[in-house]
Amino acid sequence: MTTKKHGLMRVFWPSDAPTDDVPGVLVGWRNSELDVVVVGVLQGVDARNVEQALRVQSLFRNTPHPVEHILDRCGGKPVLVLGTLNSPKTTLTFDPKLLSVRISSQHEAPHVHCPDETAITIQVIAFDRPDPRRMQYLSTTPISLALVDRRGAFGSVASFDRLDDEGEAHTKRKAKLVESLKHHTVVKHPRTPKELALPMIVDQINCSAELNDLMQSNVSLVGSRYKRKLSVSERVVESANDAWESVFTWMKKYFMKSIWPTASQILIWLLMLQRIVAEVVLWLLDWRPLPDAAALKDVSATAQQVDIRLQQFCYWPAQYITLQRTNNDWRSTSNSHPEYIRFYNSLWLVANDVIIGIAVGSYILENADLVARQVDNIVNTFSIEGLQRMITWLTDYPAGLKLNNELAKFLADLFLWVIDYWDGSMLQLRPLLPHVVRVIGLSSFFGASLPISLCSDLVSLLTLHIYSFYIASARIYNWQLTIIISLFHLFRGKKRNVLRNRIDSCDYDLDQLLLGTILFTLLFFLLPTVAVFYATFAGARMAIIALKAALDTWLACLNHFPLFAIMLRLKDARRLPGGIRFQLQHAPSRSGLPSSTHLRDLAQTSYVKLKSVPLPLSQTFSQYAQLGHRLRKHYLSPRVFIALVSGQFVPPIHRKNLYSLQYSMLPVQRVGITELWRLIKEGPEDTNGGIRSPYMNGHSTGAGTAMKARAGRAKQVPSYWWSR
C-alpha cells in the first residue's frame, strides 16, 4: 500500500468555536491545500446544503454592506466548506479539502481525524477573534500614533525626525555600515509561502467576526427547519418592543424633518465662519516680512500655541468626516483606527487643557493683586536686586579672586547703569502688572497652555537685559580669548595659516615680538576679570533657557501627551496592537473525546496560540524620548561646553525643532476652505460608489435594476450628508 505524505498543515481555529457534541460544518478560507482559516462553525446543517448556500449566496443575505469588500480585503478568495465537526460519519482516507474534526466539552482543543497509515502533522493555531465593533484588530506592524506625512509639516516647521548636520552624518555612516553587513551575509533564506501568506491571514482573522455573525444570522436559510410559534409572553414582549420602536422612530423622523435641517444650516455657517477667521489668523502668524525673516509663530510661544490650536480646529471636521465614513462599510475593513485614536486623543487633550485652565484662571482672577505682587517680588529679587548684588560682589574680590579693580569697576558701573535704567522703565510699567495678570487669568479659560505660553513670552521680555548682558560679555570674552591665542602663537614665533588651516612658522621683527609680548601679558592678566563677569551672565542665561525649556516641555505634554492611547492600553490592549506572536501550547489530553473516536486515527497535532502584542510604552512615548535626546544633544553636548568655555553664542533650541513633536498629529497641508465645503456637502460617501450589493436586503438585483435604483436614489440625495 502506498503511503501519502502531506507535510505540515496549518489550521487557524477560532477560540470561540462551539465545544459541544452537536455536529457542524466548518466554513472559512482555503489559502492553499495545507493552509486553512476557519471563520465559523454552522451547527445543525448538512455540508452539501452549506455548499449550495454559499454558491447561491443565501448565507450573505440581509448584509448591511457589500460582502465583496470583505472578500477583496481577504485576498479575493471565496468562502468555502472546509470540513465537518463531530460528524457521525467516519472517513477512510484523509482529504485536506474536507477535514473531519473532533471536539468535545471536556476536550476543547480540536483534533483532526486522519486514518491514513502515514499520519499527517497538524498545527492548530488558535486565535481570539477580534471584535471590530470594539475596534479590535491584529496587525503585523505596530500602530502609528503620528501621521506618516508629517515630514516638513506646515512649511516653516521642521520635521521632528530630521536631525542636524552631525546627526545626519551619523545616520549616513550607520546606513552605509548596514549595507556593508548585508554583503557579508553568509546565508539568506527566502521567505516561504506560509510566511508570505501571513499578512493576508491576519486580514482574514480580522474580518472573521463580522462574516461569522452574518452567516450565523442566515443559517436558518440552509435546508429546511421547523420554526416554532411564539408563546403568549413572547408575543407581548415583541409587541411592546414594536410600540417603543415606533415611538422612537416617529420622534427621530420629526426631529430630522423639522429641527435638524435648520440647526444643521446654522452649524455649517458657524463652522465655515470659524474656518475663514482661522485661515486669516494662521496667515498672519506665518507671514514673513522678508523671505529669510522669522515668522511670528517662530519667535513667540503664544503665537505658536495659537497656531497649533487653530490647526487642530481646522483638521477636526475632516477627521470627523473620515471617521463617519467607516460606518458605510464593514468595520473590519477600515484603516482609520490610528485616525480614531489621534482624533479622540486631541479632543481629550483640549478638554483637559480647558478644565485645568479654568481652575488656574479662577485662582488667578480671584487673587490677581496677590499674584501681581508675587510676580513683581520675584522679578525684582532675581533679575534686578539679585543681579545688582552679584555685580557689586564681583568688584570686591569674589571668592578670594584677585581681579583687576579698574576693569572690574568699569564693567560693574556699565552693567549697573543699564540695570538702573531697566529698573526705571519697569517702574513705569509696574502699575500695569495687575491688568496683565488678569489678562493671563482670562486667557486660562481657553486652556492652561495659553497662560503657560504667555508666561514663557513674559519671561523673555522681563529678562531681556540679562540676554543683552550675556551677548555683550560673551562677545568681549571671545574677542579677548581669540587675541590671546593669536598673540601666544606670535610669542612662539608662529602664526595661523587660514588657507591651509594649520599653524606655520613665521619670522617676526624684534618690535613685533616685543609689542606682542606686552599685549599678550596685558590681556592675559585681564582675562580673569572678564571671565568672571562672562560666567555670571552665562549662568543666568542658561538658567533662563532651562526655565523656558521646562515651560515648553509642559506645553508639549498638554498638546501631545498620548492620554487616549494609554487609556486604550489599560482598558483594551487589543485596540492598540504592536505586532503578533505565536506561543506554543501544551498538547491537551485526548481522554475527553467520544468513545467512537480511535486515538490511532487522530493526526499528530501541535497547538499554537496566536496573540496580539500590545504597543510597547517605549513606542508610545518614542517621540518624547526623541525630544529628550534633542534637548540633551543641544544643551549637554561637548560642543555646547566648548562654546561656553570659548565664549561663543549658545542659542536656545529652535522653536521649529521643539514644536515639531506637537505638529506630528497634524497633516502636512491643512484642508482648505473650498475643500472643507466640499467635504461637508458630500459627507461620508457610500464606499461602493452608490451601487448596492446584490446580496443586500436579501435579494439579488440585475444590472438594469441596480442602475435604476441608483438613479432613483440620486434624485433623492439631500443637500447635506448629515440630514440623511
C-alpha positions in Angstrom: 0.0 0.0 0.0 1.4 3.4 -1.0 1.6 6.0 1.8 0.9 9.6 1.2 2.8 12.4 2.8 1.0 15.7 3.1 3.6 17.5 5.2 2.6 20.2 7.7 -1.0 21.5 7.6 -1.9 24.8 9.4 -5.5 25.2 10.7 -6.3 28.6 12.1 -9.0 27.9 14.7 -11.2 30.5 16.5 -11.1 30.1 20.2 -14.9 30.9 20.5 -15.9 27.9 18.3 -18.6 25.7 19.9 -17.3 22.8 22.1 -20.5 20.8 22.4 -21.1 17.5 20.7 -23.6 18.9 18.1 -22.4 18.2 14.6 -21.5 21.2 12.4 -19.9 22.4 9.2 -16.5 24.3 9.1 -16.7 27.3 6.9 -13.7 29.6 6.0 -10.9 30.3 3.6 -8.5 27.9 2.0 -5.4 29.8 1.1 -3.6 26.6 0.0 -4.1 22.9 0.2 -2.4 22.8 3.6 -3.4 26.2 4.9 -6.9 27.0 6.0 -8.6 29.6 8.2 -11.8 28.6 10.0 -14.3 31.5 10.1 -17.2 29.8 11.8 -19.0 26.6 12.6 -22.6 26.2 11.3 -24.3 23.6 13.5 -27.3 21.5 12.7 -26.8 21.7 8.9 -25.5 19.4 6.2 -22.3 20.1 4.4 -23.9 19.8 0.9 -26.6 22.3 1.9 -24.0 24.7 3.1 -22.0 24.4 -0.2 -25.2 25.1 -2.1 -26.0 28.1 0.2 -22.5 29.5 -0.4 -22.9 29.0 -4.1 -26.1 31.0 -4.3 -25.0 33.5 -1.6 -28.0 32.8 0.6 -25.7 32.9 3.7 -24.9 36.5 2.8 -28.4 37.9 2.7 -29.5 41.0 4.7 -26.0 42.2 4.7 -25.6 45.9 5.6 -22.6 46.3 3.3 -21.3 44.5 0.2 -19.6 41.2 1.0 -17.2 41.8 -1.9 -15.4 44.4 0.3 -14.5 41.7 2.8 -13.6 39.2 0.2 -11.4 41.7 -1.6 -9.7 42.6 1.7 -9.0 38.9 2.3 -7.2 38.2 -0.9 -10.2 37.8 -3.2 -10.7 34.2 -2.1 -14.2 32.8 -1.8 -15.6 31.3 1.4 -15.7 27.5 1.2 -16.7 24.5 3.2 -13.5 23.3 4.9 -14.9 20.2 6.6 -17.1 18.9 9.4 -17.1 19.0 13.1 -18.1 15.9 15.2 -19.6 14.3 12.2 -21.2 10.8 12.9 -19.8 9.6 9.6 -16.3 8.3 9.5 -13.9 8.6 6.5 -11.4 6.0 5.5 -9.0 8.4 3.9 -7.7 11.8 4.8 -8.8 14.6 2.5 -7.3 18.1 3.2 -10.2 19.7 1.3 -12.8 18.2 3.6 -11.4 17.9 7.1 -13.0 15.8 9.8 -12.5 17.5 13.2 -13.4 16.1 16.6 -14.1 18.2 19.7 -16.0 17.9 23.0 -17.0 19.9 26.0 -14.4 18.1 28.2 -11.7 18.4 25.5 -11.9 21.9 24.0 -9.0 21.5 21.7 -9.8 20.3 18.2 -8.4 17.0 16.7 -8.3 16.2 13.0 -9.3 12.7 12.0 -6.6 11.1 9.9 -7.0 7.4 9.2 -4.1 7.1 6.8 -1.2 4.8 7.6 1.2 7.8 7.5 -0.2 10.3 9.9 -0.1 13.9 8.8 1.2 16.6 11.1 -1.4 19.2 12.0 -0.6 22.6 13.5 -3.7 24.1 15.1 -3.2 27.8 15.6 -5.9 29.2 17.9 -6.8 32.9 17.8 -9.0 35.1 19.8 -11.4 36.6 17.3 -11.0 40.5 17.2 -14.2 42.4 17.8 -14.5 45.1 15.1 -17.3 46.8 16.9 -14.8 47.5 19.7 -12.2 48.4 17.1 -10.0 45.4 17.9 -7.7 44.1 15.3 -4.5 42.2 14.7 -1.5 43.8 12.9 1.9 42.5 12.0 3.3 46.0 12.3 2.9 48.4 15.3 0.2 51.0 15.0 1.5 54.5 14.2 0.2 57.3 16.5 1.7 60.0 14.3 0.8 60.9 10.8 3.1 59.4 8.1 3.2 62.6 6.1 4.3 64.8 9.0 7.8 65.3 7.5 8.2 69.0 6.7 4.8 69.9 8.1 3.4 73.4 7.8 6.1 74.9 5.8 8.4 76.6 8.3 8.0 73.9 10.9 10.8 71.4 10.6 10.3 67.7 10.8 10.8 66.3 14.3 12.6 63.3 12.8 15.1 65.4 10.9 18.5 65.6 12.7 21.1 68.3 12.5 24.2 68.0 10.4 26.1 65.8 12.8 23.1 63.5 13.3 22.6 63.2 9.5 26.2 62.3 9.1 26.0 59.7 11.8 22.8 58.3 10.2 24.5 58.0 6.8 27.5 56.3 8.3 25.2 53.8 10.1 23.2 53.1 6.9 26.5 52.6 5.0 27.6 50.1 7.6 24.3 48.2 7.5 24.6 47.9 3.7 28.2 46.6 4.1 27.0 44.0 6.5 24.3 42.8 4.1 27.0 42.0 1.5 28.8 39.7 4.1 25.7 37.7 4.9 26.5 34.0 4.6 23.1 32.5 4.3 20.0 34.4 3.3 16.8 32.3 3.3 14.0 33.4 1.1 10.6 33.8 2.6 8.4 30.7 2.5 4.9 30.8 1.0 3.5 30.4 4.5 5.4 33.5 5.7 4.2 35.4 2.6 0.6 34.5 3.3 0.7 35.7 6.9 -0.5 39.3 6.2 -3.5 38.0 4.3 -4.3 35.5 7.0 -4.2 38.3 9.6 -6.7 40.3 7.5 -8.9 37.2 7.3 -8.8 36.8 11.0 -9.8 40.5 11.4 -12.8 40.0 9.1 -13.9 36.7 10.6 -16.1 38.1 13.3 -18.4 40.1 11.1 -18.5 37.4 8.4 -19.3 34.7 11.0 -22.1 36.9 12.6 -23.6 37.3 9.1 -23.6 33.6 8.3 -24.9 32.6 11.7 -27.8 35.0 11.2 -28.7 33.4 7.9 -28.1 29.7 8.9 -31.8 29.2 9.1 -32.0 29.6 5.3 -29.8 26.5 4.9 -32.0 23.5 4.3 -35.5 23.2 5.9 -36.1 23.9 9.6 -39.1 23.9 11.8 -39.9 27.2 13.4 -42.0 27.1 16.5 -44.7 29.6 17.3 -44.1 32.3 19.8 -45.7 31.9 23.2 -48.1 34.5 24.7 -45.4 36.1 26.9 -43.0 36.4 23.9 -45.8 37.9 21.7 -46.5 40.5 24.5 -42.8 41.4 24.7 -42.5 41.7 21.0 -45.5 44.0 20.7 -44.1 46.2 23.5 -40.8 46.4 21.7 -42.5 47.3 18.4 -44.6 50.0 20.1 -41.5 51.6 21.7 -39.6 51.3 18.4 -42.5 53.0 16.6 -42.5 55.9 19.0 -38.7 56.3 18.8 -38.8 56.2 15.0 -41.6 58.9 14.9 -39.6 61.2 17.2 -36.4 60.7 15.2 -38.3 61.4 11.9 -39.9 64.5 13.4 -36.5 65.8 14.6 -34.8 65.1 11.3 -37.5 66.8 9.3 -38.5 69.8 11.5 -35.5 70.7 13.6 -32.3 69.3 12.2 -32.3 71.0 8.8 -32.3 74.5 10.3 -29.9 73.5 13.0 -27.5 71.9 10.5 -27.5 75.0 8.4 -26.6 77.2 11.4 -23.8 74.8 12.3 -22.5 74.8 8.8 -22.3 78.6 8.5 -20.7 78.9 12.0 -18.2 76.2 11.1 -17.3 78.0 7.8 -17.1 81.4 9.6 -14.7 79.9 12.1 -12.7 78.4 9.3 -12.3 81.7 7.5 -11.3 83.5 10.6 -8.8 80.8 11.5 -7.3 81.0 8.0 -6.8 84.7 8.3 -5.1 84.3 11.7 -2.9 81.5 10.5 -1.8 83.6 7.6 -0.8 86.4 9.9 1.1 84.1 12.2 3.0 82.6 9.3 3.6 85.9 7.5 7.2 86.9 6.9 8.2 90.5 6.0 11.3 89.1 4.2 11.9 85.6 2.7 14.6 84.8 5.3 12.9 86.5 8.2 11.3 84.6 11.1 7.5 84.4 11.3 5.7 85.5 14.4 5.0 81.9 15.5 8.7 81.2 15.3 9.6 83.8 17.9 6.6 83.7 20.2 5.4 80.8 22.3 1.9 82.3 22.4 1.7 82.7 18.7 2.9 79.1 18.3 0.3 77.8 20.7 -2.5 79.7 18.9 -1.2 78.3 15.6 -1.4 74.7 17.0 -4.9 75.1 18.3 -6.2 76.7 15.0 -4.5 73.9 13.0 -6.3 71.4 15.2 -9.7 73.1 14.8 -9.2 73.2 11.0 -8.3 69.4 11.0 -11.2 68.2 13.2 -14.0 68.4 10.7 -12.0 66.4 8.1 -11.1 63.8 10.8 -14.7 63.5 11.8 -16.0 63.0 8.3 -13.3 60.4 7.7 -14.4 58.5 10.8 -18.0 58.7 9.8 -17.2 57.1 6.5 -16.3 53.9 8.4 -20.0 53.5 9.2 -20.7 53.0 5.5 -18.6 49.8 5.3 -17.5 46.9 7.3 -15.7 47.9 10.4 -13.1 45.1 9.9 -12.1 46.6 6.6 -11.4 50.1 8.0 -8.0 51.6 8.0 -9.0 54.6 10.2 -8.1 53.1 13.6 -5.0 55.3 14.0 -7.0 58.3 12.9 -9.7 57.5 15.5 -7.0 57.4 18.3 -5.5 60.7 17.1 -8.9 62.4 16.8 -10.1 61.5 20.3 -6.7 62.0 21.8 -6.6 65.6 20.6 -10.2 66.1 21.9 -9.3 64.7 25.3 -6.2 66.8 25.5 -8.1 70.0 24.6 -10.8 69.2 27.1 -8.3 68.5 29.9 -6.4 71.7 28.9 -9.6 73.7 29.2 -10.5 72.1 32.5 -7.1 72.7 34.0 -7.1 76.3 32.5 -10.5 77.1 34.2 -9.1 76.0 37.6 -5.9 78.0 37.1 -7.8 81.0 35.7 -10.3 81.1 38.5 -7.5 81.2 41.1 -5.6 83.9 39.2 -8.7 86.1 38.8 -9.7 85.8 42.4 -6.2 86.6 43.7 -5.0 88.9 40.9 -3.4 91.5 43.2 -1.7 88.9 45.3 -0.3 87.1 42.2 0.8 90.5 40.8 2.7 91.3 43.9 4.4 87.9 44.0 5.4 88.2 40.3 6.8 91.7 41.0 8.7 90.5 44.0 10.2 87.5 42.2 11.2 89.6 39.1 12.6 92.4 41.3 14.5 90.0 43.6 16.2 87.8 40.9 16.5 90.0 37.8 17.3 93.4 39.3 18.3 93.4 43.0 19.9 90.0 42.9 21.8 90.9 39.8 22.9 94.2 41.4 24.2 92.4 44.5 26.1 89.9 42.3 27.8 92.6 40.2 28.7 94.5 43.4 30.2 91.4 44.9 32.3 90.8 41.7 34.0 94.1 42.3 35.2 93.2 45.8 37.5 90.1 45.4 34.8 87.5 44.8 35.7 84.1 46.4 39.1 85.4 47.1 40.0 86.0 43.5 42.3 88.9 42.8 40.8 90.8 39.9 41.8 94.0 38.2 40.0 96.7 40.2 39.8 99.3 37.5 38.4 97.0 34.8 36.0 95.3 37.3 34.8 98.7 38.4 34.3 99.9 34.8 32.3 96.8 33.8 30.3 96.9 37.0 29.4 100.6 36.5 28.4 99.9 32.9 26.1 96.9 33.8 24.7 98.6 36.9 23.8 101.7 34.9 21.9 99.6 32.4 20.2 97.8 35.3 19.1 101.1 36.8 17.7 102.3 33.5 15.9 99.0 33.1 14.5 99.2 36.7 13.2 102.7 35.9 11.5 101.5 32.8 9.9 98.6 34.7 8.8 101.0 37.5 6.7 102.9 35.0 5.1 99.7 33.7 4.6 98.2 37.2 1.0 99.6 37.7 0.0 97.6 34.6 1.1 94.3 36.1 -2.2 93.5 37.8 -4.0 94.1 34.5 -1.5 91.8 32.7 -2.1 89.1 35.4 -5.9 89.4 34.8 -5.4 89.1 31.0 -3.4 85.9 31.7 -6.2 84.7 34.0 -8.8 85.3 31.3 -6.7 83.5 28.7 -6.7 80.5 31.0 -10.3 79.8 30.1 -9.1 78.9 26.6 -6.8 76.3 28.1 -3.9 76.1 30.5 -1.5 76.0 27.6 -2.2 79.6 26.7 -1.2 81.2 30.0 1.9 79.0 30.1 2.9 80.3 26.6 2.2 83.8 27.8 4.4 83.3 30.8 7.2 82.0 28.6 7.0 85.1 26.4 6.8 87.3 29.6 10.0 85.7 30.9 11.7 86.5 27.7 10.6 90.1 27.9 11.4 90.6 31.6 14.9 89.1 31.2 15.8 91.0 28.0 18.6 92.9 29.9 20.2 89.7 31.0 20.2 88.5 27.5 21.9 91.7 26.3 24.5 91.3 29.2 25.2 87.8 28.1 25.7 88.8 24.4 28.0 91.7 25.3 30.1 89.8 27.9 30.4 86.7 25.6 31.5 88.9 22.7 34.1 90.7 24.8 35.4 87.4 26.3 35.5 85.7 22.9 37.4 88.6 21.3 39.9 88.7 24.1 40.4 85.0 24.1 40.9 85.0 20.3 43.5 87.8 20.6 45.4 86.0 23.4 45.6 82.8 21.3 46.9 84.7 18.3 49.5 86.6 20.4 50.5 83.3 22.0 51.3 82.0 18.5 53.3 85.2 17.9 55.1 84.7 21.2 56.2 81.2 19.9 57.2 82.6 16.5 54.3 81.0 14.7 51.1 82.1 13.0 47.9 80.5 11.8 47.6 79.7 8.1 43.9 80.4 7.4 44.1 79.0 3.9 45.6 75.6 4.9 44.0 75.6 8.4 47.3 74.9 10.2 50.0 76.6 12.3 53.1 77.6 10.4 56.4 79.1 11.5 56.9 82.8 10.9 59.8 85.2 11.4 58.9 88.4 13.3 60.8 91.5 13.9 62.0 92.4 17.4 59.5 95.3 17.7 56.7 92.9 16.7 57.7 90.4 19.3 58.1 93.0 22.0 54.7 94.6 21.3 53.0 91.2 21.0 54.5 90.1 24.3 53.4 93.2 26.1 49.8 92.9 24.7 49.7 89.2 25.5 50.7 89.8 29.1 48.3 92.6 29.5 45.3 90.7 28.0 46.2 87.5 29.8 46.1 89.1 33.3 42.9 91.0 32.4 41.2 87.8 31.2 40.1 86.5 34.7 38.1 89.8 35.3 36.2 89.5 32.0 35.8 85.7 32.5 34.1 86.2 35.9 31.6 88.7 34.5 31.0 86.4 31.5 30.5 83.3 33.7 27.9 85.2 35.8 25.8 86.3 32.9 26.2 83.0 31.0 25.0 81.1 34.1 22.0 83.4 34.4 21.2 83.0 30.7 21.4 79.2 31.0 19.0 79.3 34.0 16.5 81.3 31.9 16.9 78.8 29.0 16.3 75.9 31.3 13.1 77.6 32.6 11.8 78.2 29.1 12.7 74.7 28.1 10.7 73.4 31.1 7.7 75.6 30.1 7.9 74.3 26.5 8.1 70.7 27.7 5.0 71.3 29.8 3.3 72.7 26.7 4.3 69.6 24.7 2.7 67.4 27.4 -0.5 69.4 27.3 -0.7 69.4 23.5 0.6 65.9 22.6 0.5 63.6 25.6 -0.8 60.2 24.4 -3.6 60.1 27.0 -6.2 58.3 24.9 -3.6 55.7 23.8 -2.6 55.0 27.4 -6.3 54.6 28.3 -6.8 52.1 25.5 -3.6 50.3 26.5 -5.0 49.8 30.0 -8.6 49.2 29.1 -8.3 47.0 25.9 -4.7 46.4 24.7 -6.1 44.7 21.6 -7.2 48.1 20.2 -3.5 49.2 20.3 -1.6 46.4 18.5 2.1 46.4 18.4 2.5 43.1 16.4 1.7 39.4 16.8 3.4 36.5 18.4 3.0 32.7 18.3 3.1 30.9 21.7 3.4 27.1 21.8 0.8 25.4 24.0 0.8 22.1 25.8 -0.8 19.3 24.0 -4.1 18.5 25.7 -5.2 15.0 26.8 -7.3 13.0 24.4 -9.3 11.2 27.1 -12.3 13.5 26.8 -13.0 12.6 23.2 -16.1 10.5 22.2 -15.7 6.7 22.7 -16.2 6.1 19.0 -13.0 8.0 18.2 -9.9 5.9 17.7 -6.8 7.5 19.1 -4.7 6.0 16.3 -6.9 7.8 13.7 -6.0 11.2 15.1 -3.2 13.2 13.4 -0.2 14.3 15.3 -1.2 17.8 16.4 0.7 20.7 17.8 -1.1 23.6 19.4 -0.1 27.2 19.0 -1.7 30.4 20.3 -1.8 33.5 18.1 -1.7 36.5 20.4 -1.7 40.2 19.8 1.3 42.1 21.2 0.2 45.4 22.7 2.1 48.5 21.6 5.0 48.9 23.9 5.2 52.0 26.1 8.6 52.7 24.6 7.0 53.2 21.2 4.0 55.1 22.7 6.4 57.7 24.2 9.0 57.3 21.4 8.7 61.0 20.3 9.2 62.2 23.9 12.4 60.1 24.0 13.4 61.8 20.8 12.6 65.2 22.3 14.7 64.4 25.4 17.5 63.3 23.1 17.3 66.5 21.1 17.3 68.7 24.2 20.2 66.7 25.7 22.1 66.9 22.4 21.6 70.6 22.2 22.4 71.6 25.7 24.5 68.9 27.2 26.8 68.0 24.3 30.6 68.6 24.3 30.0 71.2 21.6 28.0 73.3 23.9 30.6 73.0 26.7 33.3 74.1 24.2 31.1 77.0 23.1 30.6 78.2 26.7 34.3 77.9 27.5 35.3 79.8 24.3 32.7 82.5 24.7 30.7 81.5 21.6 27.0 82.2 21.5 24.8 79.3 22.7 21.3 79.8 21.2 18.3 78.2 22.7 16.9 75.2 20.8 15.0 76.4 17.8 11.2 76.5 18.2 10.7 74.6 15.0 12.5 71.6 16.3 10.9 71.8 19.7 7.4 72.2 18.5 7.6 69.6 15.7 6.6 67.0 18.3 3.2 68.7 18.7 2.7 69.0 14.9 3.2 65.3 14.4 -0.6 64.7 14.9 -1.4 67.2 12.1 -1.2 66.8 8.3 1.4 68.5 6.1 -1.2 70.5 4.2 -4.3 71.6 6.1 -7.7 71.3 4.5 -8.6 74.4 2.5 -11.8 76.3 2.8 -13.1 75.1 -0.5 -12.1 71.5 0.2 -13.9 71.7 3.6 -17.0 73.0 2.0 -16.9 70.1 -0.5 -16.4 67.6 2.3 -19.3 68.9 4.3 -21.6 68.8 1.3 -20.6 65.3 0.2 -20.0 63.9 3.6 -19.2 60.2 4.1 -19.8 58.8 0.7 -21.0 55.3 0.0 -18.0 53.1 -0.1 -19.3 51.0 -3.0 -19.9 54.1 -5.2 -23.6 54.1 -4.6 -24.2 50.7 -6.1 -25.9 48.3 -3.8 -24.6 44.8 -3.3 -26.7 42.1 -4.9 -26.8 40.4 -1.5 -28.1 43.3 0.5 -31.6 43.2 1.9 -31.8 39.6 1.0 -32.5 39.8 -2.7 -30.4 39.9 -5.9 -30.7 42.6 -8.5 -29.6 42.7 -12.1 -27.5 45.4 -13.7 -30.5 47.3 -15.1 -32.3 47.2 -11.7 -29.2 48.4 -10.0 -28.8 51.3 -12.4 -32.5 52.3 -11.9 -32.2 52.1 -8.2 -29.0 54.2 -8.2 -30.7 56.8 -10.5 -33.7 56.9 -8.1 -31.5 57.4 -5.1 -29.5 60.1 -6.9 -32.7 62.2 -7.2 -33.4 61.9 -3.5 -29.9 62.9 -2.2 -30.3 65.9 0.2 -28.1 68.9 0.2 -26.0 67.8 3.2 -25.0 64.3 4.3 -26.0 64.6 8.0 -29.6 65.1 7.1 -29.9 61.6 5.7 
